[in-house]
Amino acid sequence: MSEPTSILVVDDEEGIRNYLKTLLKLKGYAVATVASGSEAIEYFSSNPPPSLILMDILMPEVDGLETLKRLRKSEKELPVIMLSCIGETRTIVEAMRSGATDYLNKPFEEAELEIAILKALDRKKLVEENKMLREQNETLTEDYRFIASNAKMVRIKELITQIANTDVTVFIQGESGVGKEIVAREIHRGSTRRDKPFLKVNCAALPSELLESELFGYERGAFTGAFRLKQGKFELANFGTLFLDEIGDMAPVLQAKLLHVLQDNEYSRLGGKKNVVVDVRILAATNQNLEQAMQDGRFREDLFYRLNVVNVSIPPLRERREEIPILCEHFLRKHNRKYNSTLFSIPPAVLEHMLAYDWPGNIRELENSIKRLVILGNEQQIIDELTQKIESRRKTEKISLDAPQAEAASDDSGGVSLKHMSRSLTSTAEKEVILRALQQTQWNRKQAAAMLNVSYKTLLNKIRKLDIK
């Protein structure tokens, strides 16, 4: 059973201390009280830090503002809610600048106190989680953040350096698994917001109703089951970065609300009557063709152009094969440490097959192969898996190329099965397959024909028919 959340009440009025102690204990908190700022400072010398402090501003000798400044020297992240009398605006502003988390005007309602406490504790939890994730990420990557040995990736890294320290929205495009989140985190790390939260929301992982409450939060009583206020990711990421992954799957009604936030930097929680003002940098990503989605009416044009201030298009792994050996070594180090393995280099035969494979799952698929190699320790099994995948893709591509010829043959003989198959394969797919083979062979048509397992003459006819230049 976990220990209750601890709160320290600092107030020179005994009646306030006793009221808060009784109220907070009834809500399940562990409460300690002290009567002055000097007692609060002394409390820290002999007790573990509480989860949160409620502190009056006006106290004799060492007031709340001075106490806050002293505590912040050693307790930089501890939530402190200041209690003030109406009319102390200037003092409150100074307290917030000195590190106060929030403030309440006396007298305050019980609900106001509860909301302020929950909000402060949620923010503390988020800060701790982000700190842990940053430390975990630094440990796993060994300062290995962004691979850029390919010319296109070098240009992307240069672009990130240019835009990181600005607040422009960035639209990241690329196939699934190419590293869109890595680019987003690299932008955040290079920005002035690097010490603030970086939060990710997968827009495809939640239905529209849940995604709305996840992004924007809700007020207590907004719907059945909303027993307390919930801050949305926008509010929790305030002054930081929010990464909206798979944004192409967002429902149109949410697209409209997101556009409003991007334009005005404010929104209302579900069931809320007041607007929440935020300062959040938006990074968005998708593996979809949003131009086509706009034509189909599935994605708003005004939102697309609002997001697409800077566009980063990440090439698939098959177009940057020179990075495969570096990625393999990185993932090998990572999973060696995780699984206590002693495999300290990629066997040459395995690497050869990895370089020959197209990796439709991109970096994510590559990492999974390295992980299996580390765990199983079976070099031949990985080679067999890759060989089977390579052969399977070649057969698929050969069928794609041979289909129109099969249709002509079926017309002569009266057959229908190959004709049906050929009709299901479009010329666009054919063109893509041929282009990929030509790019991989530096436009050597004989090598491309061998790779695709078709005759040189067939390939030339296809190139001419599909107008490939």
Secondary structure, DSSP 4 states (H G I P E B T S, - for coil): -PPPPEEEEE-S-HHHHHHHHHHHHHTT-EEEEESSHHHHHHHHHHSPPPSEEEEES--SSS-HHHHHHHHHTT-SS--EEEEEETT-HHHHHHHHHTT--EEEEES--HHHHHHHHHHHHHHHHHHHHHHHHHHHHHHHHTT------SHHHHHHHHHHHHHTTS---EEEE--TTS-HHHHHHHHHHTSTTTTS-EEEEETTSS-HHHHHHHHHEE-TTSSTT--S-EE-HHHHTTTSEEEEETGGGS-HHHHHHHHHHHHHSEEE-BT-SSEEE---EEEEEESS-HHHHHHTTSS-HHHHHHHTTEEEEPPPGGG-GGGHHHHHHHHHHHHHHHHT----S--HHHHHHHHHS--TTHHHHHHHHHHHHHHH--HHHHHHHHHHHHHHHHHHHHHHHHHHHHHHHHHHHT--HHHHHHHTS-HHHHHHHHHHHHHHTTT-HHHHHHHHTS-HHHHHHHHHHTT--
